[in-house]
Amino acid sequence: MVIHNTFADFVLFLYIHMAHADGEYHPSEEEAILNKIPKLYPTEGDPVAKLKSALAAYKKLKSDDIKGIIHDSFPHFEHIKFSQKYKVYTDMFDIVHADGKVHDAEQRALAELKDIIHEGSQK
């Protein structure tokens, strides 16, 4: 299931997902995401409003649907270069480390994402 019209929207979704991977949404993770939003949306004037909107949309999703969204969305954005997709991975690495501790669930989510990125680059 693909629910994002732009790669930037999908990336913000991934950032939010990674921040929630351990069942917590730590303020330092939110701050890390907020610092990345201006790069995703250079013409967006209010990163806080953008994050709040994306967060509200994320929370409406069923947790069972999220893996499918991630799996289906990477191939949907096949025109995006591997280097850009891998940058998303490194950004998420920053987000999970923002609170000073990396939980097993976050490690698994990162590993899963890395596999999906590499799988997509093999095609």
Solvent accessible surface area in square Angstrom, and as a share of the most:
residue,aa,sasa,rsa
1,M,108,0.48
2,V,59,0.34
3,I,74,0.37
4,H,24,0.11
5,N,140,0.72
6,T,65,0.38
7,F,29,0.12
8,A,22,0.17
9,D,44,0.23
10,F,0,0.00
11,V,1,0.01
12,L,2,0.01
13,F,9,0.04
14,L,2,0.01
15,Y,4,0.01
16,I,0,0.00
17,H,37,0.17
18,M,3,0.01
19,A,0,0.00
20,H,41,0.18
21,A,24,0.19
22,D,29,0.15
23,G,69,0.66
24,E,81,0.37
25,Y,60,0.23
26,H,62,0.28
27,P,98,0.61
28,S,35,0.23
29,E,0,0.00
30,E,57,0.26
31,E,94,0.42
32,A,17,0.13
33,I,0,0.00
34,L,33,0.17
35,N,93,0.47
36,K,28,0.12
37,I,1,0.01
38,P,65,0.41
39,K,163,0.69
40,L,37,0.19
41,Y,26,0.10
42,P,111,0.70
43,T,138,0.80
44,E,73,0.33
45,G,77,0.74
46,D,71,0.37
47,P,39,0.25
48,V,74,0.42
49,A,49,0.38
50,K,51,0.22
51,L,4,0.02
52,K,137,0.58
53,S,75,0.48
54,A,25,0.20
55,L,23,0.12
56,A,51,0.40
57,A,58,0.45
58,Y,22,0.08
59,K,135,0.57
60,K,169,0.72
61,L,44,0.22
62,K,146,0.62
63,S,91,0.59
64,D,131,0.68
65,D,46,0.24
66,I,13,0.06
67,K,128,0.54
68,G,32,0.31
69,I,0,0.00
70,I,13,0.06
71,H,85,0.38
72,D,60,0.31
73,S,0,0.00
74,F,2,0.01
75,P,62,0.39
76,H,99,0.44
77,F,6,0.02
78,E,142,0.64
79,H,135,0.60
80,I,24,0.12
81,K,141,0.60
82,F,87,0.36
83,S,75,0.48
84,Q,88,0.39
85,K,17,0.07
86,Y,67,0.25
87,K,114,0.48
88,V,7,0.04
89,Y,28,0.11
90,T,55,0.32
91,D,11,0.06
92,M,0,0.00
93,F,93,0.39
94,D,72,0.37
95,I,0,0.00
96,V,0,0.00
97,H,77,0.34
98,A,36,0.28
99,D,22,0.11
100,G,70,0.68
101,K,98,0.42
102,V,47,0.27
103,H,60,0.27
104,D,107,0.55
105,A,29,0.23
106,E,0,0.00
107,Q,96,0.43
108,R,149,0.55
109,A,18,0.14
110,L,5,0.03
111,A,55,0.43
112,E,70,0.31
113,L,6,0.03
114,K,75,0.32
115,D,95,0.49
116,I,17,0.09
117,I,1,0.01
118,H,65,0.29
119,E,80,0.36
120,G,28,0.27
121,S,52,0.34
122,Q,142,0.63
123,K,179,0.76
